[in-house]
Amino acid sequence: MASRRSGTDIVKGWTADLAACVGFLTRLPMPAELPFVPLSEAMRAFPLAGALIGALAGLGLAALAGLGLPPLAAAGLILAALALLTGALHEDGLADTADGLGGGKDREGKLAIMRDSHIGSYGVLALILGLLVKAACLAALTQGSWLQLMALLAATGGFSRALIVWLMASTPPARSDGVAHGAGQPSDFTARNALLIGGGLALALILFTYGLVPALVVAGAGAVAAGAVRFLAMRQIGGHTGDICGAVQFASETAMIAAAAATLF
């Protein structure tokens, strides 16, 4: 009986963590009766929430392409649907990061620009170019089966959000307030769990649908992109913010999708 109760507690714990992550990363309402979980602890489930979001996107993309919609149009509609689902959380982070790091003269100036809700020329360019690359690569990937699309986007969605947890655990907050600071800094244990889940899931999904080399190339591209954003953030503002977290997700996911398109087709 003790082991049964222990197993039930584990399932309930992961369910609460997943619900907290889905509630934070999307606009989907979560059941009110679920127990409160600090986000810094629940972040171990970020890759599971990301994989769910990605799988839905892959299924939608395959369905639109199967209905005869031009691949680029189908990709554009899916990106629009994802932005609605997530409240453009990561796109906003990318734009603010580009404006802040590109336009600020010093650390305080960069942080002030990133806090400003208005978007500047760097942010506009980053969004246009980033979404253009992502849409074009997604269009190319529609040549694969619906199962391959679901697996690939689940893999990139999960691993890119695991990299957010890695960033927050390995990098100090750049300011003493804001979304990232309020969420709390995840422990190294939480970050390792997220990376193991996100990385293992990504490698497994791509390995069994595309092969070993694509799995390694795609995962490697995501890790390099996340590392590049972290390097810039540490160099210019000395830590992470919520916007930097969003930029890490967008940049790593886009890099993985581009690597998949270049490797597979």
Protein Blocks (a to p, Z undefined) as FASTA:
>chain_A
ZZmmmmmmmmmmmmmmmmmmmmmmmmcdcdfkbccddfklmmmmmmmmmmmmmmmmmmmm
mmmmmnopafklmmmmmmmmmmmmnoommmmmmmmmmmmmmmpmblklmmmmmmpmbdcf
klmmmmmmmmmmmmmmmmmmmmpcfklmmmmmmmmmmmmmmmmmmmmmmpccfbfgdjkl
mnopadfklmmmmmmmmmmmmmmmmmmmnojklmmmmmmmmmmmmmmmmmmmmmmnopac
fklmmmmmmmmmmmmmmmmmmmmZZ
